[in-house]
Amino acid sequence: MDDNLICAVKLLKLTGSVLEDAWKEKLKTDMEEIIQRIENVVLDANCSRDVEQMLLKLVELGSSNWCRVHATSAYREATPENDPNYFMNEQTFYTSDGAPFSAADEDYQEKYQELLEREEFFPYYEENGTDLSGAGDPYLDDIDDEIDPEIQEAYEKFCLESEHKQKQ
């Protein structure tokens, strides 16, 4: 009987909140009945002391709303208008004369574009990501799709050894 109770406790710990929500939507009181039955098992003492403690902890978990925390305030997405720390984690860049600037600056877009053009970080792409080179990726086009014969032989040998070990 203890094994069955332990299994039931583990199952309810994992699914209790979901079951309770689903049953509440259907206006059922099944979870209350289950908790009442658990309390009766504890009172009857038909189980070991450890299982009894597990059952009591489960009842406590259920009465604490399955340890769910509900937000006290409505969620608001952080924006520069409502969060003074919005730009706190933004990267800081430096202009050619050494002046710092970040996304919080009014002329950020203009300075950032100047920085990209000066440094030529992305010579093959326009601002919207369109490929200007016309061909494929210049770094990936050079990849050789053929496997070196020595590597092919080593791979086949590895496969045979692995197969041999599995048969043993």
C-alpha positions as a printed Julia matrix, in Angstrom:
168×3 Matrix{Float64}:
   0.0    0.0     0.0
   2.88   2.38    0.77
   4.22   2.08   -2.79
   0.83   3.03   -4.23
   0.57   6.03   -1.91
   4.1    7.17   -2.78
   3.26   6.94   -6.47
   0.03   8.9    -5.94
   1.87  11.6    -3.98
   4.51  11.99   -6.7
   1.85  12.13   -9.39
  -0.18  14.75   -7.56
   2.9   16.85   -6.79
   3.62  17.03  -10.51
   0.08  17.43  -11.82
  -1.99  18.73   -8.91
  -2.12  22.35  -10.02
  -3.05  21.44  -13.6
  -5.71  18.98  -12.49
  -7.18  21.43  -10.01
  -7.36  24.18  -12.64
  -9.0   21.88  -15.17
 -11.54  20.64  -12.63
 -12.32  24.17  -11.43
 -13.07  25.2   -15.02
 -15.62  22.38  -15.18
 -16.93  23.36  -11.72
 -15.91  20.01  -10.25
 -14.68  19.47   -6.71
 -12.62  16.36   -7.43
  -9.4   17.81   -5.99
 -11.12  18.63   -2.7
 -12.36  15.03   -2.53
  -8.86  13.68   -3.21
  -7.35  15.88   -0.49
 -10.08  14.74    1.92
  -9.29  11.09    1.17
  -5.59  11.73    1.74
  -6.38  13.31    5.1
  -8.48  10.24    5.98
  -5.58   7.91    5.13
  -3.32   9.95    7.41
  -5.89   9.8    10.22
  -6.39   6.05    9.84
  -2.61   5.54   10.0
  -2.66   2.64    7.54
   0.75   3.62    6.22
   4.32   4.07    7.39
   5.44   7.25    9.12
   7.47   8.41    6.09
   4.51   8.01    3.75
   2.31   9.77    6.29
   4.72  12.76    6.22
   4.66  12.76    2.42
   0.87  12.82    2.46
   0.81  15.69    4.96
   3.26  17.66    2.8
   1.03  17.04   -0.22
  -2.01  18.35    1.65
   0.03  21.4     2.68
   1.13  21.91   -0.93
  -2.47  21.77   -2.13
  -3.63  24.24    0.51
  -0.87  26.68   -0.5
  -2.25  26.74   -4.07
   0.52  24.38   -5.23
   3.13  27.06   -4.42
   2.0   29.27   -7.27
   2.79  32.95   -6.98
   0.44  35.41   -8.6
   1.77  38.77   -9.68
   0.38  41.65   -7.66
   0.74  44.18  -10.45
  -0.1   43.98  -14.11
   2.76  43.08  -16.43
   4.19  45.95  -18.41
   6.84  45.57  -21.02
   9.91  47.67  -20.28
  10.24  50.62  -22.6
  12.38  53.76  -22.42
   9.27  55.69  -21.35
   8.37  53.56  -18.29
  11.69  52.04  -17.2
  14.55  54.34  -16.17
  17.03  51.44  -16.43
  15.97  50.44  -19.95
  19.27  51.41  -21.56
  21.41  50.28  -18.64
  22.6   47.08  -20.34
  23.02  48.59  -23.79
  26.42  48.44  -25.45
  28.48  51.59  -25.47
  30.24  52.52  -28.7
  32.8   55.24  -29.36
  32.96  57.68  -32.24
  36.16  58.32  -34.2
  37.0   61.2   -31.85
  36.51  58.97  -28.75
  33.1   60.26  -27.62
  30.9   57.48  -26.16
  27.38  56.84  -27.47
  24.7   54.2   -26.91
  21.11  53.42  -27.93
  19.92  55.96  -25.34
  21.39  58.82  -27.39
  19.07  60.71  -29.71
  21.39  60.46  -32.7
  22.31  56.81  -32.02
  21.11  55.44  -35.37
  23.11  58.0   -37.33
  26.31  57.5   -35.29
  25.98  53.72  -35.4
  25.56  53.72  -39.17
  28.64  55.94  -39.51
  30.58  53.52  -37.35
  29.54  50.56  -39.51
  30.41  52.35  -42.72
  33.77  53.51  -41.39
  34.76  50.1   -40.13
  33.1   48.25  -43.05
  31.84  45.52  -40.74
  29.29  44.19  -43.23
  30.52  44.83  -46.77
  28.23  42.26  -48.42
  24.91  43.28  -46.85
  22.66  46.31  -46.95
  21.08  47.7   -43.78
  17.98  45.48  -44.21
  20.08  42.32  -44.6
  19.86  42.05  -48.39
  22.87  40.27  -49.86
  24.81  42.61  -52.16
  27.4   40.12  -53.35
  24.95  38.31  -55.63
  26.55  34.95  -54.93
  26.28  32.74  -51.9
  28.08  33.28  -48.64
  31.75  34.01  -49.42
  32.85  32.03  -46.38
  30.77  28.93  -47.09
  31.32  28.7   -50.85
  34.88  27.43  -50.36
  33.8   24.38  -48.35
  34.81  21.11  -49.99
  31.95  18.59  -49.79
  34.18  15.57  -50.42
  35.58  13.54  -47.54
  39.3   12.89  -47.44
  39.99   9.16  -48.2
  42.04   8.79  -45.01
  39.18  10.16  -42.91
  36.7    7.93  -44.75
  38.83   4.86  -44.03
  39.22   5.79  -40.34
  35.45   6.31  -40.04
  34.67   2.92  -41.59
  37.19   1.25  -39.27
  35.57   2.99  -36.28
  32.11   1.78  -37.37
  33.34  -1.81  -37.72
  35.0   -1.72  -34.28
  31.86  -0.28  -32.71
  29.73  -2.97  -34.34
  32.14  -5.67  -33.14
  32.01  -4.34  -29.54
  28.2   -4.36  -29.6
  28.12  -8.02  -30.64
  30.34  -9.03  -27.71
